[in-house]
Amino acid sequence: MSNDPEPTTDPSQLIVYQIRLKGHLGHQWTDWFGGLAITLENNGDTLLTGPVADQAALHGLLRKVRDLGLPLESVIHVSPEQPDVPDVKQ
């Protein structure tokens, strides 16, 4: 048995995440969130969607969410071809 973890995904491919926040963010926050698409939903939630380089980058994004003080609703890994993923920054 080896102590080396075996990656299940190609490390050269970015993973797309969707981070749901309670409350609306303005689009001026796009740069602060590393270019993630910001989608404002009718129910008052904000979706941050886009590729994230690795787990360290994901944790960095979650720290930024914490620093804003907006409640975190969910974090999910989404497939890039999934229709819910916006392909255009709003």
Buried (B, 14 or more C-beta within 10 A) or exposed (E): EEEEEEEEEEEEEBBBBBBBBEEEBEEEBBEEBBEBBBBBEEEEBBBBBBBBEEEEBBEBBBEBBEEBEBEEEEBEEBEEEEEEBBEEEE
